[in-house]
Amino acid sequence: MNKTSVDIESIGWHFDNTYSRLPDTMLSRIRPVPVKKPSIAILNHELSKELDLDLSVVNDDVLSLIFSGNVLPDKSNCIAQAYAGHQFGHFTILGDGRAVVIGEHLSKKNQRFDIQFKGSGQTPFSRNGDGRAALGPMLREYIISEAMHYLGIPTTRSLAVVKTGETVMRETPLQGAILTRVAASHIRVGTFQYLIATNNEENLKTLLNYSIDRHYPDIKNTDNLALNFLKTVISKQSKLVIDWMRVGFIHGVMNTDNMTISGETIDYGPCAFMDDYNPETVFSSIDLQGRYSFFNQPGITKWNLARLAESLIPLIDNNKDKAIKIATETLNSFDEFYKKNWLSMMRKKLGLFGEEPNDESLIFNLLSWMNQNKADYTNTFCFLMNENFASNDIYKNQDFMSWKKKWQNRLNIKNNSFEKSLKLMRSVNPLIIPRNHKVEEALEAANNNNLNPINNLIEILKNPYQIQEKNSEYCYPSPESDKKYQTFCGT
């Protein structure tokens, strides 16, 4: 064993690779394609500590070899996962076309995490793609996934970004990079769709049992595993999307292969945060019909869950008609469950305790006013919390003043102090989000080999519910522009 290998093992990797023991039709065993000249762009030392990894015991040269995949830790077992997906409503067979899971790392608390390299080269699922990734999109995922984590929203996370020293060709030549993504797992709705498409019910049952063992062992001894699994994922996903709606996050590419059964946000391609409130907001350059707009996210969640339900039909009941009836009834519970929990979330954003008959109209009247007046979604709630760092002229609007008086009357119904309501509001309303123009500024600087703005931005995003005077520039929306802000998949 050479010195580099010894150094790697001293970091503290503890791999126990269970997914790779599943049937070979569900994966491909393939190693990352080596890169020419890897160098560290950014490391997540806080996450490494949570994983019980000590990155300080080796230098950046060794770390760049590890996180590029040029040198792999002992007991890693690299696989590309097979899955399918409905992409913008159209079904296709997919798979990890530019990513490999190098293994499942166990923390000292026995928590299991997939360690995945994204942009690590071609796999059997690449479909004529180069299997590589560009620096900008990988840094975007790093920034946004970490922001989501600190906002308290379930998400995959980013451990490292390494420059490859190679050029990737997109519309223009770009710097190549590899992201190390950490996830509870990479099992997707599309993973179940893949097994239905390949007509392998035995493997489908294997995947179901594996998924329950890994994520939801508390339902393991229930009567109908498939049905209870469906119910659990419905609950997880609806709560996740409510969290997105809470902070104005727009995923941008809610295909079924981008919905995990663990309930984590995954795949930060054409995602962004909304400034002015508009329920029809779309940032993705390829979402021409608004399928994945802000307002449509709950409906698409239900649509995706229906695809999961379809995949589970053979396991819900031997009688297909009965299984379809049961699955349909279960899916129909989504609307009521979502609405109840969404209203609860919005009450918290407004500091409302208890339930009153007019709460729903109070909430929708505010959203309608915000839409009509192009009010900033985040800063409107900040204004209601007496945070006056933003321009307040819009809140002198007579219609808003009238609404505010009704809101204040509602606050007083339960004889709660405003301080108590304010505490509730502060727990759910971020003061700082990854403002699109700040993200773009940081990415542009990084492409010019200046990573200071990204490091500064990430530090600011670690405390989204706290305001400091020096951070106020991160609280303003993007400057007005005639040019529509767009994001791209980065593939």
C-alpha positions in Angstrom: 0.0 0.0 0.0 1.5 3.4 -1.0 1.5 6.5 1.1 -1.5 8.1 -0.8 -3.6 5.0 0.0 -2.6 5.2 3.7 -3.5 8.9 3.7 -6.9 8.3 2.2 -7.8 5.6 4.7 -6.9 8.0 7.6 -9.7 10.3 6.6 -12.2 7.9 8.2 -14.2 6.3 5.3 -16.4 3.5 6.5 -18.2 1.9 3.5 -20.9 -0.7 3.6 -22.3 -0.9 0.1 -25.8 -2.5 0.1 -27.3 -1.1 -3.1 -24.5 -2.7 -5.1 -25.7 -6.1 -3.9 -29.0 -5.7 -5.6 -29.6 -7.4 -9.0 -27.3 -6.4 -11.8 -30.1 -5.2 -14.0 -30.6 -2.3 -11.6 -27.0 -0.9 -11.9 -23.8 -0.9 -13.8 -20.4 -1.4 -12.1 -18.1 1.3 -13.5 -15.4 3.4 -12.1 -15.0 7.2 -12.6 -13.0 8.2 -15.7 -9.7 9.7 -14.5 -9.2 13.4 -15.2 -6.0 15.2 -16.3 -5.2 17.7 -13.6 -7.6 17.8 -10.6 -7.6 20.7 -8.1 -9.8 21.6 -5.2 -12.3 24.3 -5.9 -14.3 24.1 -2.6 -14.6 21.8 0.3 -17.4 21.5 2.9 -15.6 21.0 6.1 -18.8 21.3 8.2 -20.4 18.4 6.3 -17.3 16.3 6.5 -17.4 16.6 10.3 -21.0 15.5 10.3 -20.0 12.5 8.3 -17.1 11.8 10.8 -14.5 12.4 8.1 -11.3 14.3 8.8 -10.2 16.0 5.7 -7.4 17.9 7.5 -5.2 14.8 7.7 -4.3 15.1 4.0 -3.3 17.9 1.8 -5.3 19.4 -1.1 -3.4 17.4 -3.7 -4.5 14.1 -2.2 -8.0 15.5 -1.7 -8.2 16.5 -5.3 -7.2 12.9 -6.3 -10.0 11.5 -4.1 -12.8 13.8 -5.1 -12.0 13.6 -8.8 -12.2 9.8 -8.6 -8.6 9.4 -9.7 -7.8 7.5 -6.5 -10.6 5.7 -4.6 -10.9 4.9 -0.9 -10.6 1.3 0.2 -13.9 -0.7 0.1 -15.5 1.8 -2.3 -17.7 0.0 -4.8 -18.6 2.2 -7.8 -21.9 1.9 -9.5 -24.1 3.9 -11.9 -27.8 3.3 -11.1 -30.4 2.4 -13.6 -33.7 4.3 -13.6 -36.4 5.6 -15.9 -38.4 8.8 -15.7 -41.1 11.0 -17.1 -39.2 14.1 -18.3 -41.7 16.9 -19.0 -44.4 14.2 -19.2 -42.6 12.0 -21.6 -41.4 8.5 -20.5 -37.9 7.4 -21.2 -35.3 4.9 -19.9 -32.5 6.8 -18.2 -29.8 6.0 -15.6 -26.8 7.8 -14.2 -25.3 9.2 -17.4 -22.6 11.2 -15.7 -22.5 10.1 -12.1 -21.3 7.2 -10.0 -22.0 6.3 -6.4 -18.6 5.3 -5.0 -20.2 3.7 -1.9 -22.4 4.1 1.1 -20.6 5.7 4.0 -21.7 5.0 7.6 -21.2 7.7 10.2 -20.4 6.8 13.8 -24.1 7.2 14.5 -24.7 4.5 12.0 -26.3 6.9 9.5 -26.0 5.8 5.9 -25.1 8.2 3.1 -24.5 7.7 -0.6 -21.3 9.3 -1.7 -21.7 10.2 -5.4 -19.5 11.8 -8.0 -21.4 13.9 -10.5 -19.6 14.7 -13.7 -17.3 11.7 -13.4 -17.4 10.5 -17.0 -19.4 8.3 -19.3 -21.4 5.3 -18.1 -23.5 2.8 -20.0 -26.4 5.2 -19.5 -24.8 8.3 -21.0 -26.9 8.2 -24.2 -24.2 9.9 -26.3 -23.4 12.5 -23.6 -19.8 13.1 -22.5 -20.5 12.2 -18.9 -18.8 15.4 -17.7 -20.0 18.5 -15.9 -19.0 22.2 -16.0 -17.7 24.2 -13.1 -20.6 26.7 -13.0 -23.5 24.2 -12.6 -21.6 22.1 -10.0 -20.9 25.2 -7.9 -24.6 26.2 -8.3 -25.6 22.9 -6.9 -23.1 23.3 -4.1 -24.5 26.8 -3.2 -28.2 26.0 -3.5 -28.1 22.6 -1.8 -26.2 24.0 1.2 -28.7 27.0 1.3 -31.6 24.6 1.4 -29.9 22.6 4.2 -29.6 25.8 6.4 -33.1 26.8 5.5 -34.1 23.5 7.2 -35.4 21.8 4.1 -34.6 18.1 3.4 -31.9 18.0 0.7 -28.9 16.2 -0.8 -25.8 18.1 0.2 -22.4 18.9 -1.4 -19.1 17.8 0.1 -16.7 19.0 -2.6 -16.2 20.5 -6.0 -13.0 19.7 -7.9 -11.8 21.3 -11.1 -10.8 18.6 -13.6 -8.2 20.6 -15.5 -10.2 19.7 -18.7 -12.5 21.6 -20.9 -16.1 20.5 -21.5 -17.9 21.7 -24.6 -21.4 23.1 -24.3 -22.5 26.2 -26.2 -19.0 27.4 -25.4 -15.9 25.8 -23.9 -16.2 25.6 -20.1 -14.0 24.5 -17.2 -14.8 20.9 -16.2 -15.6 20.0 -12.7 -16.9 17.1 -10.5 -19.3 17.5 -7.6 -19.3 15.1 -4.6 -23.0 14.8 -3.7 -24.1 13.3 -0.3 -27.6 11.8 -0.1 -29.7 9.5 2.1 -30.0 7.5 -1.1 -30.4 8.1 -4.8 -33.5 5.9 -5.1 -36.1 7.7 -7.1 -39.7 7.4 -8.3 -38.0 6.6 -11.7 -36.1 3.7 -10.1 -39.4 2.0 -9.5 -40.6 3.0 -13.0 -37.6 1.3 -14.5 -38.5 -2.0 -13.0 -42.0 -1.8 -14.2 -40.8 -0.9 -17.7 -38.4 -3.9 -17.7 -41.4 -6.1 -16.5 -39.5 -7.6 -13.6 -41.9 -8.0 -10.7 -39.4 -9.9 -8.6 -36.9 -7.1 -8.8 -39.6 -4.6 -8.1 -40.4 -6.5 -4.8 -36.7 -6.5 -4.0 -36.4 -2.8 -4.5 -39.5 -2.1 -2.4 -38.2 -4.2 0.5 -34.7 -2.6 0.2 -36.2 0.9 0.2 -38.3 0.2 3.3 -35.3 -1.4 5.1 -33.2 1.6 4.3 -35.6 4.5 4.8 -38.8 3.4 6.5 -38.1 0.4 8.7 -41.0 1.4 11.0 -43.5 0.1 8.4 -41.6 -3.1 7.8 -44.1 -5.3 9.7 -47.3 -3.7 8.4 -49.9 -5.7 6.4 -49.5 -4.0 3.0 -46.0 -2.9 2.5 -46.5 -1.4 -0.9 -49.5 0.7 0.1 -47.9 1.9 3.4 -44.8 2.8 1.5 -46.9 4.8 -1.0 -48.6 6.6 1.9 -45.3 7.4 3.5 -43.7 8.8 0.4 -46.9 10.9 -0.3 -46.5 12.4 3.1 -42.8 13.0 2.7 -43.1 14.6 -0.7 -46.0 16.8 0.1 -44.2 18.2 3.2 -41.1 18.8 1.1 -42.9 20.8 -1.6 -44.7 22.8 1.1 -41.2 23.8 2.4 -40.3 24.8 -1.2 -43.4 27.0 -1.3 -42.6 28.5 2.1 -39.3 30.0 0.9 -40.2 30.7 -2.8 -38.0 27.9 -4.2 -38.7 26.7 -7.8 -37.1 23.4 -8.6 -37.4 23.8 -12.3 -37.1 20.2 -13.4 -39.5 18.1 -11.4 -39.2 15.0 -13.6 -40.0 11.6 -11.9 -36.3 10.8 -11.9 -35.7 13.9 -9.8 -38.1 12.8 -7.0 -36.4 10.8 -4.3 -38.4 8.3 -2.2 -36.4 9.6 0.9 -38.1 13.0 0.6 -34.9 14.9 -0.1 -34.6 17.7 -2.7 -32.3 16.4 -5.5 -30.9 17.8 -8.7 -30.2 21.6 -8.6 -30.2 22.3 -12.3 -32.4 25.1 -13.5 -33.6 26.0 -10.0 -33.9 29.4 -8.4 -35.6 31.4 -5.8 -38.5 33.8 -6.6 -38.1 37.5 -6.0 -41.4 39.2 -7.0 -44.3 37.0 -6.2 -45.8 35.5 -9.3 -47.3 32.0 -9.1 -46.5 31.5 -12.8 -42.8 32.1 -12.3 -40.5 29.8 -14.3 -36.8 30.2 -14.5 -35.9 27.1 -16.5 -34.9 27.8 -20.1 -36.4 24.6 -21.3 -39.8 24.8 -19.5 -41.6 26.6 -22.2 -45.1 25.7 -21.1 -44.6 26.4 -17.4 -45.1 22.8 -16.4 -42.8 23.2 -13.4 -43.8 26.8 -12.4 -44.0 27.8 -8.8 -47.8 27.4 -8.7 -47.7 24.0 -10.4 -45.2 22.3 -8.1 -47.9 20.7 -5.8 -49.9 19.4 -8.8 -46.7 18.0 -10.4 -45.8 16.4 -7.1 -49.2 14.6 -7.1 -48.7 13.6 -10.8 -45.3 12.1 -10.0 -46.7 10.3 -7.0 -49.3 8.8 -9.4 -46.5 7.4 -11.4 -45.0 5.8 -8.3 -48.5 4.4 -7.5 -48.7 2.9 -11.0 -45.4 1.2 -10.5 -46.5 -0.3 -7.2 -49.8 -1.7 -8.5 -48.6 -5.3 -8.8 -47.5 -5.3 -5.2 -50.5 -3.5 -3.7 -52.9 -6.4 -4.5 -53.0 -9.5 -6.7 -56.3 -8.2 -8.2 -55.2 -5.5 -10.5 -58.6 -3.7 -10.5 -58.7 -3.7 -6.7 -55.1 -2.5 -6.5 -55.9 0.4 -8.9 -58.9 1.4 -6.8 -56.8 1.3 -3.6 -54.0 3.3 -5.1 -56.4 5.9 -6.6 -58.1 6.4 -3.2 -54.7 6.8 -1.6 -53.6 9.4 -4.1 -56.8 11.3 -3.8 -55.9 12.0 -0.2 -53.0 14.1 -1.4 -55.1 17.3 -2.1 -56.6 17.5 1.4 -53.4 16.6 3.1 -51.5 19.2 1.1 -54.0 21.9 1.6 -54.2 21.4 5.3 -50.4 21.4 5.7 -50.0 24.3 3.3 -52.5 26.4 5.3 -50.7 25.5 8.5 -47.4 26.7 7.0 -48.9 30.0 5.8 -50.4 30.6 9.2 -47.0 30.3 10.7 -45.6 32.7 8.1 -48.2 35.2 9.2 -47.8 34.4 12.9 -51.4 33.1 13.3 -52.2 30.7 16.1 -55.2 28.4 15.9 -57.6 28.3 13.0 -60.3 30.9 12.0 -62.8 30.6 9.2 -61.4 33.6 7.3 -57.8 32.6 7.4 -57.8 31.2 3.9 -59.2 34.3 2.4 -56.7 36.4 4.4 -53.8 34.4 3.1 -55.0 34.5 -0.6 -55.8 38.2 -0.4 -52.2 38.9 0.6 -50.8 36.6 -2.2 -53.1 38.3 -4.7 -52.0 41.7 -3.6 -48.3 40.7 -3.9 -48.9 39.3 -7.4 -50.7 42.4 -8.6 -48.1 44.8 -7.1 -45.0 42.7 -7.9 -44.1 42.6 -4.2 -41.0 40.7 -3.2 -42.1 37.3 -1.7 -39.4 37.0 1.0 -39.3 40.7 1.9 -43.1 41.1 2.3 -43.0 38.7 5.2 -39.8 40.4 6.5 -41.7 43.7 6.5 -44.5 42.2 8.5 -41.8 41.1 11.0 -40.7 44.8 11.2 -37.5 44.2 9.2 -37.1 47.4 7.4 -33.9 46.8 5.3 -35.9 46.8 2.1 -37.7 49.7 0.3 -41.0 50.1 2.0 -42.8 52.4 -0.4 -44.9 49.6 -1.8 -46.2 48.8 1.6 -47.9 52.2 1.8 -50.3 51.0 -0.8 -53.9 51.6 0.4 -55.0 48.0 -0.4 -52.0 46.6 1.6 -52.7 48.9 4.6 -56.3 47.7 4.6 -55.2 44.1 4.4 -52.7 44.7 7.2 -55.4 46.0 9.5 -57.4 42.8 9.0 -54.2 40.8 9.7 -53.6 42.7 12.9 -57.2 42.1 14.0 -56.7 38.4 13.4 -53.5 38.4 15.5 -55.5 39.8 18.4 -58.3 37.2 18.3 -56.5 34.8 20.5 -55.1 37.5 22.8 -51.6 36.5 21.8 -48.9 39.1 22.1 -47.2 40.3 18.9 -43.9 39.1 20.4 -45.3 35.5 20.4 -46.5 35.8 16.8 -43.2 37.4 15.8 -41.3 34.4 17.3 -43.4 32.0 15.2 -42.9 34.1 12.0 -39.1 34.3 12.5 -39.0 30.5 12.8 -40.3 30.0 9.2 -39.6 33.2 7.3 -36.0 33.5 6.0 -34.5 37.0 5.9 -31.8 35.8 3.5 -32.2 33.5 0.5 -29.8 32.8 -2.4 -30.7 35.9 -4.4 -30.4 35.0 -8.1 -28.1 38.0 -8.9 -25.8 37.2 -6.0 -25.5 33.6 -7.1 -24.7 34.7 -10.7 -22.1 37.2 -9.5 -20.4 34.5 -7.4 -20.5 32.0 -10.3 -19.1 34.5 -12.7 -16.2 35.3 -10.4 -15.5 31.5 -9.9 -15.3 31.1 -13.7 -12.6 33.7 -13.5 -10.8 31.7 -10.8 -12.0 34.0 -7.9 -13.8 31.8 -5.3 -14.0 34.5 -2.6 -17.5 35.6 -3.5 -18.8 32.0 -3.4 -17.2 31.4 0.0 -18.7 34.7 1.3 -22.1 33.9 -0.1 -22.1 30.4 1.5 -21.2 31.9 4.9 -24.1 34.4 4.7 -26.5 31.6 3.7 -25.7 29.6 6.8 -27.8 32.0 8.9 -30.9 32.6 6.8 -33.2 33.5 9.7 -30.8 36.1 11.2 -30.0 39.5 10.0 -26.8 41.4 10.4 -26.1 44.9 9.2 -23.2 43.8 7.0 -25.4 41.2 5.3 -28.2 43.6 4.2 -27.0 43.7 0.5 -27.9 40.0 0.4 -31.5 40.8 1.3 -32.4 42.9 -1.8 -34.0 41.3 -4.9 -32.3 41.4 -8.2 -32.1 44.8 -9.9 -34.9 45.5 -12.4 -34.0 44.4 -15.9 -35.7 44.0 -19.2 -34.0 40.6 -19.5 -35.8 37.6 -18.1 -33.7 35.7 -15.6 -33.1 32.1 -16.9 -31.4 29.1 -15.5 -30.1 26.1 -17.4 -29.7 22.3 -16.9 -25.9 22.4 -17.3 -25.8 19.1 -19.2 
